[in-house]
Amino acid sequence: MTPQQLSEIHGECFTLPRPWSAAEFTDLLKSRNIFLCEGAGGFALGRVAGPEAELLTLAVHPDQRRRGLGRRLLQEFETEARRRGAAEAFLEVAVGNAAAIGLYHAADFTESAVRKDYYDAPNGDKVSCLILRKDLTVA
């Protein structure tokens, strides 16, 4: 996928946090620590630093949801993170994003912290996020 395509899908999926621009995706993809897992209508973008992997974003176009793509992209993220030497993965998710939280819990991510008032919602409200973690050394 091109940075423009990534940005378009991201824009269809997010208002909180705000969608990322094609320029931001271009800059991210230049980093050697960044990796992209993609499928028709969605993608996962990750980063590995030492023994830790971060799921930067996972986006599935609304027309492609409820077909297992998010689960497959999350599994690909984990596989690539392990291949790159990560022993643990973490991610941030808005507390109100029930669908994503359900996906992550089903994949054995557990809550490790809350960042209070972390995101700025489009209406000006502050929204907290959960930090979820998963041990990648356990099969």
Chimera marker file (.cmm) of the C-alpha trace (Angstrom):
<marker_set name="trace">
<marker id="1" x="0.000" y="0.000" z="0.000" r="1" g="1" b="0" radius="0.5"/>
<marker id="2" x="1.126" y="3.508" z="-0.678" r="1" g="1" b="0" radius="0.5"/>
<marker id="3" x="1.284" y="6.124" z="2.076" r="1" g="1" b="0" radius="0.5"/>
<marker id="4" x="-1.744" y="7.782" z="0.461" r="1" g="1" b="0" radius="0.5"/>
<marker id="5" x="-3.736" y="4.523" z="0.621" r="1" g="1" b="0" radius="0.5"/>
<marker id="6" x="-2.688" y="3.988" z="4.235" r="1" g="1" b="0" radius="0.5"/>
<marker id="7" x="-3.799" y="7.526" z="5.055" r="1" g="1" b="0" radius="0.5"/>
<marker id="8" x="-7.159" y="7.051" z="3.346" r="1" g="1" b="0" radius="0.5"/>
<marker id="9" x="-7.926" y="3.852" z="5.260" r="1" g="1" b="0" radius="0.5"/>
<marker id="10" x="-6.703" y="5.418" z="8.502" r="1" g="1" b="0" radius="0.5"/>
<marker id="11" x="-8.978" y="8.403" z="7.868" r="1" g="1" b="0" radius="0.5"/>
<marker id="12" x="-11.982" y="6.091" z="7.447" r="1" g="1" b="0" radius="0.5"/>
<marker id="13" x="-11.203" y="4.431" z="10.770" r="1" g="1" b="0" radius="0.5"/>
<marker id="14" x="-10.139" y="7.137" z="13.191" r="1" g="1" b="0" radius="0.5"/>
<marker id="15" x="-11.202" y="10.425" z="14.634" r="1" g="1" b="0" radius="0.5"/>
<marker id="16" x="-9.558" y="9.535" z="17.949" r="1" g="1" b="0" radius="0.5"/>
<marker id="17" x="-6.664" y="9.608" z="17.773" r="1" g="1" b="0" radius="0.5"/>
<marker id="18" x="-6.697" y="11.827" z="14.738" r="1" g="1" b="0" radius="0.5"/>
<marker id="19" x="-6.044" y="10.185" z="11.359" r="1" g="1" b="0" radius="0.5"/>
<marker id="20" x="-2.488" y="10.259" z="10.071" r="1" g="1" b="0" radius="0.5"/>
<marker id="21" x="-1.516" y="11.985" z="6.837" r="1" g="1" b="0" radius="0.5"/>
<marker id="22" x="0.234" y="10.426" z="3.859" r="1" g="1" b="0" radius="0.5"/>
<marker id="23" x="3.309" y="12.482" z="4.783" r="1" g="1" b="0" radius="0.5"/>
<marker id="24" x="3.317" y="11.004" z="8.288" r="1" g="1" b="0" radius="0.5"/>
<marker id="25" x="3.095" y="7.477" z="6.885" r="1" g="1" b="0" radius="0.5"/>
<marker id="26" x="5.889" y="8.285" z="4.431" r="1" g="1" b="0" radius="0.5"/>
<marker id="27" x="8.128" y="9.447" z="7.272" r="1" g="1" b="0" radius="0.5"/>
<marker id="28" x="7.303" y="6.450" z="9.466" r="1" g="1" b="0" radius="0.5"/>
<marker id="29" x="7.963" y="3.938" z="6.708" r="1" g="1" b="0" radius="0.5"/>
<marker id="30" x="11.488" y="5.312" z="6.227" r="1" g="1" b="0" radius="0.5"/>
<marker id="31" x="12.543" y="3.996" z="9.638" r="1" g="1" b="0" radius="0.5"/>
<marker id="32" x="14.311" y="0.629" z="9.703" r="1" g="1" b="0" radius="0.5"/>
<marker id="33" x="12.465" y="-0.254" z="12.923" r="1" g="1" b="0" radius="0.5"/>
<marker id="34" x="9.024" y="0.131" z="11.340" r="1" g="1" b="0" radius="0.5"/>
<marker id="35" x="7.175" y="-2.686" z="9.610" r="1" g="1" b="0" radius="0.5"/>
<marker id="36" x="3.881" y="-2.903" z="7.778" r="1" g="1" b="0" radius="0.5"/>
<marker id="37" x="1.464" y="-5.829" z="7.643" r="1" g="1" b="0" radius="0.5"/>
<marker id="38" x="-1.217" y="-5.336" z="5.032" r="1" g="1" b="0" radius="0.5"/>
<marker id="39" x="-4.288" y="-6.958" z="3.623" r="1" g="1" b="0" radius="0.5"/>
<marker id="40" x="-7.058" y="-5.928" z="1.253" r="1" g="1" b="0" radius="0.5"/>
<marker id="41" x="-8.756" y="-3.118" z="3.136" r="1" g="1" b="0" radius="0.5"/>
<marker id="42" x="-6.539" y="-2.911" z="6.180" r="1" g="1" b="0" radius="0.5"/>
<marker id="43" x="-3.094" y="-2.780" z="7.716" r="1" g="1" b="0" radius="0.5"/>
<marker id="44" x="-1.111" y="-2.946" z="10.927" r="1" g="1" b="0" radius="0.5"/>
<marker id="45" x="1.923" y="-0.754" z="11.472" r="1" g="1" b="0" radius="0.5"/>
<marker id="46" x="4.465" y="-1.796" z="14.064" r="1" g="1" b="0" radius="0.5"/>
<marker id="47" x="7.827" y="-0.833" z="15.464" r="1" g="1" b="0" radius="0.5"/>
<marker id="48" x="10.438" y="-2.917" z="17.259" r="1" g="1" b="0" radius="0.5"/>
<marker id="49" x="12.975" y="-1.393" z="19.622" r="1" g="1" b="0" radius="0.5"/>
<marker id="50" x="15.115" y="-3.903" z="21.449" r="1" g="1" b="0" radius="0.5"/>
<marker id="51" x="12.965" y="-6.581" z="23.092" r="1" g="1" b="0" radius="0.5"/>
<marker id="52" x="9.758" y="-4.571" z="22.754" r="1" g="1" b="0" radius="0.5"/>
<marker id="53" x="7.320" y="-4.183" z="19.869" r="1" g="1" b="0" radius="0.5"/>
<marker id="54" x="4.717" y="-1.464" z="19.620" r="1" g="1" b="0" radius="0.5"/>
<marker id="55" x="1.583" y="-1.736" z="17.542" r="1" g="1" b="0" radius="0.5"/>
<marker id="56" x="1.435" y="1.839" z="16.303" r="1" g="1" b="0" radius="0.5"/>
<marker id="57" x="-1.903" y="1.457" z="14.581" r="1" g="1" b="0" radius="0.5"/>
<marker id="58" x="-4.229" y="-1.169" z="13.196" r="1" g="1" b="0" radius="0.5"/>
<marker id="59" x="-6.867" y="-0.031" z="10.722" r="1" g="1" b="0" radius="0.5"/>
<marker id="60" x="-9.528" y="-2.011" z="8.875" r="1" g="1" b="0" radius="0.5"/>
<marker id="61" x="-11.764" y="-0.131" z="6.455" r="1" g="1" b="0" radius="0.5"/>
<marker id="62" x="-15.359" y="-0.136" z="7.758" r="1" g="1" b="0" radius="0.5"/>
<marker id="63" x="-16.509" y="-2.057" z="4.643" r="1" g="1" b="0" radius="0.5"/>
<marker id="64" x="-14.070" y="-4.885" z="5.470" r="1" g="1" b="0" radius="0.5"/>
<marker id="65" x="-14.800" y="-5.327" z="9.178" r="1" g="1" b="0" radius="0.5"/>
<marker id="66" x="-16.168" y="-8.460" z="10.865" r="1" g="1" b="0" radius="0.5"/>
<marker id="67" x="-14.383" y="-10.762" z="8.402" r="1" g="1" b="0" radius="0.5"/>
<marker id="68" x="-11.310" y="-11.670" z="10.464" r="1" g="1" b="0" radius="0.5"/>
<marker id="69" x="-8.926" y="-9.207" z="8.809" r="1" g="1" b="0" radius="0.5"/>
<marker id="70" x="-8.112" y="-7.364" z="12.040" r="1" g="1" b="0" radius="0.5"/>
<marker id="71" x="-7.332" y="-10.640" z="13.804" r="1" g="1" b="0" radius="0.5"/>
<marker id="72" x="-5.119" y="-11.778" z="10.901" r="1" g="1" b="0" radius="0.5"/>
<marker id="73" x="-3.252" y="-8.450" z="10.795" r="1" g="1" b="0" radius="0.5"/>
<marker id="74" x="-2.694" y="-8.605" z="14.554" r="1" g="1" b="0" radius="0.5"/>
<marker id="75" x="-1.301" y="-12.136" z="14.215" r="1" g="1" b="0" radius="0.5"/>
<marker id="76" x="1.007" y="-10.990" z="11.403" r="1" g="1" b="0" radius="0.5"/>
<marker id="77" x="2.178" y="-8.086" z="13.575" r="1" g="1" b="0" radius="0.5"/>
<marker id="78" x="3.029" y="-10.511" z="16.393" r="1" g="1" b="0" radius="0.5"/>
<marker id="79" x="4.825" y="-12.913" z="14.044" r="1" g="1" b="0" radius="0.5"/>
<marker id="80" x="6.939" y="-10.151" z="12.513" r="1" g="1" b="0" radius="0.5"/>
<marker id="81" x="7.676" y="-8.649" z="15.924" r="1" g="1" b="0" radius="0.5"/>
<marker id="82" x="8.954" y="-12.024" z="17.144" r="1" g="1" b="0" radius="0.5"/>
<marker id="83" x="11.011" y="-12.442" z="13.962" r="1" g="1" b="0" radius="0.5"/>
<marker id="84" x="12.619" y="-9.083" z="14.705" r="1" g="1" b="0" radius="0.5"/>
<marker id="85" x="13.512" y="-10.170" z="18.247" r="1" g="1" b="0" radius="0.5"/>
<marker id="86" x="10.690" y="-8.713" z="20.327" r="1" g="1" b="0" radius="0.5"/>
<marker id="87" x="9.762" y="-10.594" z="23.500" r="1" g="1" b="0" radius="0.5"/>
<marker id="88" x="6.836" y="-8.346" z="24.418" r="1" g="1" b="0" radius="0.5"/>
<marker id="89" x="4.307" y="-6.224" z="22.540" r="1" g="1" b="0" radius="0.5"/>
<marker id="90" x="2.304" y="-3.247" z="23.672" r="1" g="1" b="0" radius="0.5"/>
<marker id="91" x="-0.259" y="-0.863" z="22.256" r="1" g="1" b="0" radius="0.5"/>
<marker id="92" x="-2.448" y="2.076" z="23.206" r="1" g="1" b="0" radius="0.5"/>
<marker id="93" x="-6.203" y="2.080" z="22.667" r="1" g="1" b="0" radius="0.5"/>
<marker id="94" x="-8.866" y="4.635" z="23.551" r="1" g="1" b="0" radius="0.5"/>
<marker id="95" x="-10.991" y="3.466" z="26.474" r="1" g="1" b="0" radius="0.5"/>
<marker id="96" x="-14.181" y="3.780" z="24.420" r="1" g="1" b="0" radius="0.5"/>
<marker id="97" x="-12.982" y="1.673" z="21.488" r="1" g="1" b="0" radius="0.5"/>
<marker id="98" x="-14.825" y="-1.472" z="22.566" r="1" g="1" b="0" radius="0.5"/>
<marker id="99" x="-14.346" y="-3.346" z="19.274" r="1" g="1" b="0" radius="0.5"/>
<marker id="100" x="-10.565" y="-2.901" z="19.328" r="1" g="1" b="0" radius="0.5"/>
<marker id="101" x="-10.319" y="-3.716" z="23.025" r="1" g="1" b="0" radius="0.5"/>
<marker id="102" x="-12.302" y="-6.908" z="22.388" r="1" g="1" b="0" radius="0.5"/>
<marker id="103" x="-9.963" y="-7.870" z="19.547" r="1" g="1" b="0" radius="0.5"/>
<marker id="104" x="-6.871" y="-7.286" z="21.676" r="1" g="1" b="0" radius="0.5"/>
<marker id="105" x="-8.246" y="-9.139" z="24.695" r="1" g="1" b="0" radius="0.5"/>
<marker id="106" x="-9.184" y="-12.095" z="22.448" r="1" g="1" b="0" radius="0.5"/>
<marker id="107" x="-5.531" y="-12.114" z="21.314" r="1" g="1" b="0" radius="0.5"/>
<marker id="108" x="-4.377" y="-12.310" z="24.964" r="1" g="1" b="0" radius="0.5"/>
<marker id="109" x="-3.314" y="-8.697" z="25.421" r="1" g="1" b="0" radius="0.5"/>
<marker id="110" x="-3.852" y="-7.576" z="29.015" r="1" g="1" b="0" radius="0.5"/>
<marker id="111" x="-4.248" y="-4.131" z="30.532" r="1" g="1" b="0" radius="0.5"/>
<marker id="112" x="-1.116" y="-2.819" z="32.171" r="1" g="1" b="0" radius="0.5"/>
<marker id="113" x="-1.866" y="0.886" z="32.649" r="1" g="1" b="0" radius="0.5"/>
<marker id="114" x="-4.210" y="3.761" z="31.912" r="1" g="1" b="0" radius="0.5"/>
<marker id="115" x="-3.092" y="7.102" z="30.509" r="1" g="1" b="0" radius="0.5"/>
<marker id="116" x="-5.680" y="9.519" z="31.823" r="1" g="1" b="0" radius="0.5"/>
<marker id="117" x="-6.889" y="12.212" z="29.419" r="1" g="1" b="0" radius="0.5"/>
<marker id="118" x="-4.359" y="11.109" z="26.803" r="1" g="1" b="0" radius="0.5"/>
<marker id="119" x="-6.250" y="11.912" z="23.588" r="1" g="1" b="0" radius="0.5"/>
<marker id="120" x="-7.950" y="15.116" z="22.505" r="1" g="1" b="0" radius="0.5"/>
<marker id="121" x="-11.355" y="14.263" z="21.048" r="1" g="1" b="0" radius="0.5"/>
<marker id="122" x="-12.671" y="16.302" z="18.099" r="1" g="1" b="0" radius="0.5"/>
<marker id="123" x="-15.261" y="17.879" z="20.441" r="1" g="1" b="0" radius="0.5"/>
<marker id="124" x="-12.524" y="19.075" z="22.821" r="1" g="1" b="0" radius="0.5"/>
<marker id="125" x="-13.019" y="16.379" z="25.453" r="1" g="1" b="0" radius="0.5"/>
<marker id="126" x="-10.079" y="14.475" z="26.875" r="1" g="1" b="0" radius="0.5"/>
<marker id="127" x="-10.158" y="10.693" z="26.474" r="1" g="1" b="0" radius="0.5"/>
<marker id="128" x="-8.060" y="8.208" z="28.413" r="1" g="1" b="0" radius="0.5"/>
<marker id="129" x="-6.298" y="5.273" z="26.816" r="1" g="1" b="0" radius="0.5"/>
<marker id="130" x="-5.415" y="1.803" z="27.959" r="1" g="1" b="0" radius="0.5"/>
<marker id="131" x="-1.935" y="0.380" z="27.620" r="1" g="1" b="0" radius="0.5"/>
<marker id="132" x="-2.214" y="-3.298" z="26.714" r="1" g="1" b="0" radius="0.5"/>
<marker id="133" x="0.691" y="-5.754" z="26.758" r="1" g="1" b="0" radius="0.5"/>
<marker id="134" x="1.371" y="-9.279" z="25.592" r="1" g="1" b="0" radius="0.5"/>
<marker id="135" x="4.248" y="-11.652" z="26.231" r="1" g="1" b="0" radius="0.5"/>
<marker id="136" x="5.434" y="-12.788" z="22.792" r="1" g="1" b="0" radius="0.5"/>
<marker id="137" x="7.606" y="-15.594" z="24.163" r="1" g="1" b="0" radius="0.5"/>
<marker id="138" x="4.547" y="-17.675" z="25.060" r="1" g="1" b="0" radius="0.5"/>
<marker id="139" x="3.102" y="-19.624" z="22.157" r="1" g="1" b="0" radius="0.5"/>
<link id1="1" id2="2" r="1" g="1" b="0" radius="0.2"/>
<link id1="2" id2="3" r="1" g="1" b="0" radius="0.2"/>
<link id1="3" id2="4" r="1" g="1" b="0" radius="0.2"/>
<link id1="4" id2="5" r="1" g="1" b="0" radius="0.2"/>
<link id1="5" id2="6" r="1" g="1" b="0" radius="0.2"/>
<link id1="6" id2="7" r="1" g="1" b="0" radius="0.2"/>
<link id1="7" id2="8" r="1" g="1" b="0" radius="0.2"/>
<link id1="8" id2="9" r="1" g="1" b="0" radius="0.2"/>
<link id1="9" id2="10" r="1" g="1" b="0" radius="0.2"/>
<link id1="10" id2="11" r="1" g="1" b="0" radius="0.2"/>
<link id1="11" id2="12" r="1" g="1" b="0" radius="0.2"/>
<link id1="12" id2="13" r="1" g="1" b="0" radius="0.2"/>
<link id1="13" id2="14" r="1" g="1" b="0" radius="0.2"/>
<link id1="14" id2="15" r="1" g="1" b="0" radius="0.2"/>
<link id1="15" id2="16" r="1" g="1" b="0" radius="0.2"/>
<link id1="16" id2="17" r="1" g="1" b="0" radius="0.2"/>
<link id1="17" id2="18" r="1" g="1" b="0" radius="0.2"/>
<link id1="18" id2="19" r="1" g="1" b="0" radius="0.2"/>
<link id1="19" id2="20" r="1" g="1" b="0" radius="0.2"/>
<link id1="20" id2="21" r="1" g="1" b="0" radius="0.2"/>
<link id1="21" id2="22" r="1" g="1" b="0" radius="0.2"/>
<link id1="22" id2="23" r="1" g="1" b="0" radius="0.2"/>
<link id1="23" id2="24" r="1" g="1" b="0" radius="0.2"/>
<link id1="24" id2="25" r="1" g="1" b="0" radius="0.2"/>
<link id1="25" id2="26" r="1" g="1" b="0" radius="0.2"/>
<link id1="26" id2="27" r="1" g="1" b="0" radius="0.2"/>
<link id1="27" id2="28" r="1" g="1" b="0" radius="0.2"/>
<link id1="28" id2="29" r="1" g="1" b="0" radius="0.2"/>
<link id1="29" id2="30" r="1" g="1" b="0" radius="0.2"/>
<link id1="30" id2="31" r="1" g="1" b="0" radius="0.2"/>
<link id1="31" id2="32" r="1" g="1" b="0" radius="0.2"/>
<link id1="32" id2="33" r="1" g="1" b="0" radius="0.2"/>
<link id1="33" id2="34" r="1" g="1" b="0" radius="0.2"/>
<link id1="34" id2="35" r="1" g="1" b="0" radius="0.2"/>
<link id1="35" id2="36" r="1" g="1" b="0" radius="0.2"/>
<link id1="36" id2="37" r="1" g="1" b="0" radius="0.2"/>
<link id1="37" id2="38" r="1" g="1" b="0" radius="0.2"/>
<link id1="38" id2="39" r="1" g="1" b="0" radius="0.2"/>
<link id1="39" id2="40" r="1" g="1" b="0" radius="0.2"/>
<link id1="40" id2="41" r="1" g="1" b="0" radius="0.2"/>
<link id1="41" id2="42" r="1" g="1" b="0" radius="0.2"/>
<link id1="42" id2="43" r="1" g="1" b="0" radius="0.2"/>
<link id1="43" id2="44" r="1" g="1" b="0" radius="0.2"/>
<link id1="44" id2="45" r="1" g="1" b="0" radius="0.2"/>
<link id1="45" id2="46" r="1" g="1" b="0" radius="0.2"/>
<link id1="46" id2="47" r="1" g="1" b="0" radius="0.2"/>
<link id1="47" id2="48" r="1" g="1" b="0" radius="0.2"/>
<link id1="48" id2="49" r="1" g="1" b="0" radius="0.2"/>
<link id1="49" id2="50" r="1" g="1" b="0" radius="0.2"/>
<link id1="50" id2="51" r="1" g="1" b="0" radius="0.2"/>
<link id1="51" id2="52" r="1" g="1" b="0" radius="0.2"/>
<link id1="52" id2="53" r="1" g="1" b="0" radius="0.2"/>
<link id1="53" id2="54" r="1" g="1" b="0" radius="0.2"/>
<link id1="54" id2="55" r="1" g="1" b="0" radius="0.2"/>
<link id1="55" id2="56" r="1" g="1" b="0" radius="0.2"/>
<link id1="56" id2="57" r="1" g="1" b="0" radius="0.2"/>
<link id1="57" id2="58" r="1" g="1" b="0" radius="0.2"/>
<link id1="58" id2="59" r="1" g="1" b="0" radius="0.2"/>
<link id1="59" id2="60" r="1" g="1" b="0" radius="0.2"/>
<link id1="60" id2="61" r="1" g="1" b="0" radius="0.2"/>
<link id1="61" id2="62" r="1" g="1" b="0" radius="0.2"/>
<link id1="62" id2="63" r="1" g="1" b="0" radius="0.2"/>
<link id1="63" id2="64" r="1" g="1" b="0" radius="0.2"/>
<link id1="64" id2="65" r="1" g="1" b="0" radius="0.2"/>
<link id1="65" id2="66" r="1" g="1" b="0" radius="0.2"/>
<link id1="66" id2="67" r="1" g="1" b="0" radius="0.2"/>
<link id1="67" id2="68" r="1" g="1" b="0" radius="0.2"/>
<link id1="68" id2="69" r="1" g="1" b="0" radius="0.2"/>
<link id1="69" id2="70" r="1" g="1" b="0" radius="0.2"/>
<link id1="70" id2="71" r="1" g="1" b="0" radius="0.2"/>
<link id1="71" id2="72" r="1" g="1" b="0" radius="0.2"/>
<link id1="72" id2="73" r="1" g="1" b="0" radius="0.2"/>
<link id1="73" id2="74" r="1" g="1" b="0" radius="0.2"/>
<link id1="74" id2="75" r="1" g="1" b="0" radius="0.2"/>
<link id1="75" id2="76" r="1" g="1" b="0" radius="0.2"/>
<link id1="76" id2="77" r="1" g="1" b="0" radius="0.2"/>
<link id1="77" id2="78" r="1" g="1" b="0" radius="0.2"/>
<link id1="78" id2="79" r="1" g="1" b="0" radius="0.2"/>
<link id1="79" id2="80" r="1" g="1" b="0" radius="0.2"/>
<link id1="80" id2="81" r="1" g="1" b="0" radius="0.2"/>
<link id1="81" id2="82" r="1" g="1" b="0" radius="0.2"/>
<link id1="82" id2="83" r="1" g="1" b="0" radius="0.2"/>
<link id1="83" id2="84" r="1" g="1" b="0" radius="0.2"/>
<link id1="84" id2="85" r="1" g="1" b="0" radius="0.2"/>
<link id1="85" id2="86" r="1" g="1" b="0" radius="0.2"/>
<link id1="86" id2="87" r="1" g="1" b="0" radius="0.2"/>
<link id1="87" id2="88" r="1" g="1" b="0" radius="0.2"/>
<link id1="88" id2="89" r="1" g="1" b="0" radius="0.2"/>
<link id1="89" id2="90" r="1" g="1" b="0" radius="0.2"/>
<link id1="90" id2="91" r="1" g="1" b="0" radius="0.2"/>
<link id1="91" id2="92" r="1" g="1" b="0" radius="0.2"/>
<link id1="92" id2="93" r="1" g="1" b="0" radius="0.2"/>
<link id1="93" id2="94" r="1" g="1" b="0" radius="0.2"/>
<link id1="94" id2="95" r="1" g="1" b="0" radius="0.2"/>
<link id1="95" id2="96" r="1" g="1" b="0" radius="0.2"/>
<link id1="96" id2="97" r="1" g="1" b="0" radius="0.2"/>
<link id1="97" id2="98" r="1" g="1" b="0" radius="0.2"/>
<link id1="98" id2="99" r="1" g="1" b="0" radius="0.2"/>
<link id1="99" id2="100" r="1" g="1" b="0" radius="0.2"/>
<link id1="100" id2="101" r="1" g="1" b="0" radius="0.2"/>
<link id1="101" id2="102" r="1" g="1" b="0" radius="0.2"/>
<link id1="102" id2="103" r="1" g="1" b="0" radius="0.2"/>
<link id1="103" id2="104" r="1" g="1" b="0" radius="0.2"/>
<link id1="104" id2="105" r="1" g="1" b="0" radius="0.2"/>
<link id1="105" id2="106" r="1" g="1" b="0" radius="0.2"/>
<link id1="106" id2="107" r="1" g="1" b="0" radius="0.2"/>
<link id1="107" id2="108" r="1" g="1" b="0" radius="0.2"/>
<link id1="108" id2="109" r="1" g="1" b="0" radius="0.2"/>
<link id1="109" id2="110" r="1" g="1" b="0" radius="0.2"/>
<link id1="110" id2="111" r="1" g="1" b="0" radius="0.2"/>
<link id1="111" id2="112" r="1" g="1" b="0" radius="0.2"/>
<link id1="112" id2="113" r="1" g="1" b="0" radius="0.2"/>
<link id1="113" id2="114" r="1" g="1" b="0" radius="0.2"/>
<link id1="114" id2="115" r="1" g="1" b="0" radius="0.2"/>
<link id1="115" id2="116" r="1" g="1" b="0" radius="0.2"/>
<link id1="116" id2="117" r="1" g="1" b="0" radius="0.2"/>
<link id1="117" id2="118" r="1" g="1" b="0" radius="0.2"/>
<link id1="118" id2="119" r="1" g="1" b="0" radius="0.2"/>
<link id1="119" id2="120" r="1" g="1" b="0" radius="0.2"/>
<link id1="120" id2="121" r="1" g="1" b="0" radius="0.2"/>
<link id1="121" id2="122" r="1" g="1" b="0" radius="0.2"/>
<link id1="122" id2="123" r="1" g="1" b="0" radius="0.2"/>
<link id1="123" id2="124" r="1" g="1" b="0" radius="0.2"/>
<link id1="124" id2="125" r="1" g="1" b="0" radius="0.2"/>
<link id1="125" id2="126" r="1" g="1" b="0" radius="0.2"/>
<link id1="126" id2="127" r="1" g="1" b="0" radius="0.2"/>
<link id1="127" id2="128" r="1" g="1" b="0" radius="0.2"/>
<link id1="128" id2="129" r="1" g="1" b="0" radius="0.2"/>
<link id1="129" id2="130" r="1" g="1" b="0" radius="0.2"/>
<link id1="130" id2="131" r="1" g="1" b="0" radius="0.2"/>
<link id1="131" id2="132" r="1" g="1" b="0" radius="0.2"/>
<link id1="132" id2="133" r="1" g="1" b="0" radius="0.2"/>
<link id1="133" id2="134" r="1" g="1" b="0" radius="0.2"/>
<link id1="134" id2="135" r="1" g="1" b="0" radius="0.2"/>
<link id1="135" id2="136" r="1" g="1" b="0" radius="0.2"/>
<link id1="136" id2="137" r="1" g="1" b="0" radius="0.2"/>
<link id1="137" id2="138" r="1" g="1" b="0" radius="0.2"/>
<link id1="138" id2="139" r="1" g="1" b="0" radius="0.2"/>
</marker_set>
